[in-house]
Amino acid sequence: MNTYYMEQSPNIKWEKPLQRDYCYVAQEHPSEVVLASRKMLHEYRQAEEAGEQDRKTLWENYVFEDRIQVESFLRDHRAIVGLLIEAAPQVKRYFGADIPVRLGVSFEEDGSRTLQALAVWKGAIKDAKAALEAFDMAWWLQNSRRGSGDIVLDYELA
């Protein structure tokens, strides 16, 4: 990269670049900086595309109580997105394929937030308890720690 010294003097011929000793170096290795920036941008775009696919999967499997609150929560707790995606077929297996699961955010007294995933149960309460216990024992207890205590999966009677 050729740069020109900014002060003019009568002995400098401006049609030729100055010798390297007189030039200001703007970037030591611009090609490395450009490559690193391109790599970061590419990784960011891939993560955004994966995130968009994850959001579509969530919309297909869950009902959002307050979409803005839920999406805000999921942006702040990204690990829970993967947990919810993996939990969806398990919930359908134990609660039934036609049972909607509602996602909502609850606010605690200390200011913390918790995501509630509630299977909307239309049958008898004893059947809901049995389905929840089977789901807990078969899948949820082994995987719930990935939610860091920020998610509750339960049922609500309709």
N, C-alpha and C positions, 0 to 999 in steps of 0.2 A: 504494500500500500504506500503510495507516495503522498506525502503531506508537505505543505509549504510553511515556512517560517512566516509568522504574521507581521513582523516588523519589516518595513521596507528600508533598504539602504541603497545608496547609489551604486554599489559594486555588485549587486545581485542581478542576474539576468533571469527574468521571470518566465521565460519560455521553456526553461529547463528545470526539472526537479532539483532540489538541493541534495547535497551529498547526505548519506545516511547519518552522519554525525550531527547534522543540523535539523534533522527531521524529528518530529514528535511521533512517538509510537502510540497509536490509539488502542490496539489490542495485540497482545503477545501472540496468541494462537486463535485467530478468529474461526478457523475451521473446526477446532475442537469445541468451541462455545456453540457454534451453529449446530453441530452434530448432537451435542448434549441437549440443546433446546428442542431439536426435532424429535429426539427420543422421548423426552418428557411429554411433549405435545401428543405424540403417538400413544403413549401409555395412558394419558389422560382421556383421549378419545375412546380408546378401548374400554376403559373403566366406565365411561359414560354410556357406551353402547350396551355393556353388560348390565349396568344399572337400569337402563330403560327396559331391557328384556326382563329383569327381575321385577320391576314395577308392573309390567303387563301380566306376569305370572301371578303376582299378588292380587291384582284386580280380578283375575279370572277365578281365584279360589276364595277370596274373602270379600266381605261387605264392609266398606269404610264408614264408620259412624260420622266422623268429621274429617274429611279428606285432608284438609290443611294441617290439622293437629297431628294426624297419624303420619303423614309424610314428613313433617318436621321432626317428629320423634324418630322415625326410621333413618333420616339423614344423620341424626345425632348418635344413633345406635346401629351402625351398619351391620354388625354381626347378627342382629336379630332378623334381618331380611332373609338370610340364608336359612336360619332356623325355621322361620315361618314357611318358606318354600318346601323344606324337607318335611315339616309337620303336616302340611295339607293332605297328602294321601293317607297319612296315618289317622288323622282326624276323621276323614271320610270312611276309613276302614272300620273304626270303632263306633262312631256316632251315626254313620249312615251317609250314603252319597248325596242324598237330597237335603241334608241339614246345612243351613247357611251358618257361617262363622263370622261374627261381627267383630271388627277391630275398633277399639276406642282407647283414648288416652285418659287416664285418671290422674288428678293432681293431689298430691299428699300435703299434709299440713306443713312439712318441712320444706316444701317447694319442689321436691323431686316429682318425677313423672313415672308412671307405670303403664305399659301397654297391656290392655286386656283383650284377649282373644276368647270370645264367648260363643260356644255352640248354642244356637237357638233351638231348644228342645221342645217339641210339641206333645210328647208322650207323658207317661207316668214318671214321677220323680225317682222312683226306685230304679227304673230302667236307665235314667240319666246318670244316676250315681254309679250303677254297674258299668256303663259305658266309659265313664270318666276313670273309674278304678282300673278297668282293663287297659285303657289308653296309657294311664300313668305307669302301670307295671310293665307294659310291653315296650314303650318307647320314651315317654316324656321324662321319667326319672333319670334315664341315662343321658339325656340330651339337654335338659333344662338348664344346666350350669352354663351352657354357652350363651344364655340370655342374661347372665350376670345379675339375676334377681330383678331385672327390669321388665319382665313379661310374666303374666299370669294367664294360664289356659284353663278355662272352666266352662260351665254351662249356665244358661239362664232359661227359665221356663217361659214359654210363650203363652 
